[in-house]
Amino acid sequence: MKPTGPGAGFVGGNGRIEATEIDVATTLPGRVIEIFANEGDFVTADQPLAQMQIDSLDAQKDEANAQYRQALAAVTSAEAQVAVRRSDVVAALAIVGQRESELDSMKRRLVRSEQVSLKGALTPQELDDDRASAKTAEQALAAAKAQVAADNSAIDAAIAQVAGSNSGVAAAQATMARIESDLRDCQLKSPRSGRVQYRIAQPGEVLASGGKVLNLVDLSDVYMTFFLPENVVGKVPLGSDVRIILDAASQYVIPAKVSYVASTAQFTPKTVETASERQKLMFRVKAQISHELLLKHLKVVKTGLPGMAWLKLDPSAEWPKELEIKVPE
């Protein structure tokens, strides 16, 4: 029997048992290939529930793998070019040394030729030839130094090419990671343990992104929502003890605690049974049933059941016998 009222230090309200619901939906658009759970099945967290078509993603994965290998080959080629350019610089520096020696030799010879020419022992043509040779040696040295500078610039370009090729590798890896993530998302898993309430889609259906496949109810997160009038809701602190008696199982008194009190009132809630109470401003209150208690009785937990919730307004009052806790063994 539903208690008629334990006294002035208590207040009650009618409500229904509710639970947290979760929609299992697609991340990507596609065709549903298979659904592994039926309505009423209990599922655990991370359990596969459905599989989406992945043919297109498999092809993209193969393409990304090929691009990755191509990018690695480009890095190897660019690094080899750096080595070649460094060798070119070494060779060009050797030529610079050779040209410097030649220029030094030509300058010394020109000095001697000029001294000999002053004594009349050297013809003007021979002196002009030595001067031309020294000038040619200077130009050859300048050309060799210019080649060193060009080879150093080539090294910088090759190093930049290596960096660009490494960026290509990173881009290919990112593409592969994205495709792997999409492939994982194509297997829809349960976000938490619970019971399948509805199968919203069927195998073969094509769904848009966010298309719902299953609806789960978390039977370890169950509460009763009821309403209290404004003249008493201010006396109900969060964490207050609640006793719940369900119409379908009136032999049990289920313990709960106030987990939520609305900050604003609403007028004429449809769930309030009596006409007199519907004329008042009412505040929504939520009584959370113990997680540990629910885990012990998952097989018998049902949502939507109506019942009464009783609260103790007077901290010094004792719960009457008909509201003492009594739960299934």
Steps between C-alpha positions, in 0.01 A plus 500: 500500500619855428539686831235765561751733660750467785424833666568871501879460494487326162401592146440286194450523128407261224730431209643238270823307488733630230851415386773661292449424131776496238463494124763296317544692174730509200793738478526471121227453240473151358314170478430285805645154430414318821348563843621270777242578771125465528246685708520391862862382481737602777825642362826606661715807442707481176304199377460511117135568416497567125727505196489758222623442143872568465580417134567865410717551809701188421574643154599834657725315742679322214541833320638665815747215552624543142539875555691432820744268325539755219573773756764282669666440163498877437675556834767244413553660158521850651751387762710341225493833313629674813791255511573560130496877547733475798742298284475767229599764756802297609608463136440870432709598805782283370483683167504833687822390672647398168404832339646695794831316456498570128424867560780529756740340257391732218540809721852397600591436136357839399710675764814330366404576140453868581845514666663324205313723255651811662847365413393442138534124527130434429298604201180705550297214354627255759419749776149546361454122490597468868263778594220330304575170671478665844167660405368168375607334828309769696188439293532123541524543878191723502313242293602222739380702802172573320458126446550439873228757577270336244563156648428632852172644372425162345558340843250742655247418229555127550456538878176693435393213275567256783283712732226510238521125451482447877188718505356271235573201724331674795198586283473140381524376860227743605279377216559140605418585863178673393394204290580261787284716726218492244532122477471471878196728492338267247472241775244645737575407862298539813603818686400341832336191642125484469204341328397544138165674503436552127649398168449816301669390176531166322782339299511632145377848584710798392537755778626855506767614743344485844240246391365307799538123499417393857364654817648383830381553853757504780336302778775595743392866477134491607299767676145614570384846400218651705368842590472693826313823573690823547418525869701187586768469230721752681524256792642222282882510480698301247593159637179464703382144556207386288285190523344374175204261481401377156140417415608173339714392799344665805655238731839667454628833628791617285754746643613799294647848545402838362748575220326795334253775589382733225590866543180617331141390548268370236126529492257210484732202443311226319638230728348645818197289579270725703320802359576706811874447465485586130385850593830572678845590377702182517874430499649195334707278731711199404569213738801288396501132589830358624731380222612202710140396570411519132799286398375223729159494330565595136286214369187626674543877459222649287444857389167680467352348817285745703529539872534733798807670641506606865738749661565589862473875563563477874857372561402382850207290376532123467396314191174313569501124480323493162788707354788302642738379226404166350662389175502167312755244620 
